[in-house]
Amino acid sequence: MKKWNFKPNQITAILIVFGGIFFVLYDMFAFYFFTPEDTISYVVNEWAWANPLGIFIAGCVLGGLTVHFLSWAPLEKQVNKNE
C-alpha cells in the first residue's frame, strides 16, 4: 500500500479546489432542480444589496485572515527578511 506524502499547504490547496468545485456544482444543481432564487450566487447578491456594510466587513475579515495566514508583507519587509 502506498503512503501519501502530502504537505499541509498541498492539502489546503486541494480542499480549496474541491470546495470551489462543490459550490459551482451545487449552484448549478439548485438552479436546475429548484428555483434561481435558491442558488448561492443569488443569495450572496441579495445579501450585498440588503446590507452592503455586512458584505464589506466580511471582505475585510477575509482579507485580513488571508494576509495573516499567508504572511503577506510590504516588499521592503520581504526583501529585508531574506537578507
NORLINRA-V607594 format. One record per residue. RES is the residue in one small letter. PSI is psi in radians with two decimals (999 if undefined). Layout:
RES&PSI + RES&PSI
This chain:
m&2.31 + k&2.36 + k&2.34 + w&2.35 + n&1.22 + f&2.45 + k&2.73 + p&-0.64 + n&-0.48 + q&-0.68 + i&-0.73 + t&-0.77 + a&-0.71 + i&-0.75 + l&-0.68 + i&-0.78 + v&-0.85 + f&-0.62 + g&-0.77 + g&-0.77 + i&-0.73 + f&-0.81 + f&-0.67 + v&-0.80 + l&-0.70 + y&-0.67 + d&-0.74 + m&-0.69 + f&-0.83 + a&-0.65 + f&-0.69 + y&-0.78 + f&-0.41 + f&-2.52 + t&2.81 + p&-0.41 + e&-0.18 + d&0.01 + t&2.74 + i&-0.75 + s&-0.66 + y&-0.76 + v&-0.77 + v&-0.71 + n&-0.71 + e&-0.75 + w&-0.64 + a&-0.66 + w&-0.55 + a&-0.66 + n&1.42 + p&-0.49 + l&-0.65 + g&-0.74 + i&-0.70 + f&-0.77 + i&-0.70 + a&-0.71 + g&-0.69 + c&-0.75 + v&-0.83 + l&-0.67 + g&-0.74 + g&-0.72 + l&-0.65 + t&-0.83 + v&-0.71 + h&-0.90 + f&-0.50 + l&-0.02 + s&0.75 + w&2.54 + a&2.82 + p&2.73 + l&-0.67 + e&-0.73 + k&-0.61 + q&-0.72 + v&-0.79 + n&-0.51 + k&-0.58 + n&-0.17 + e&999
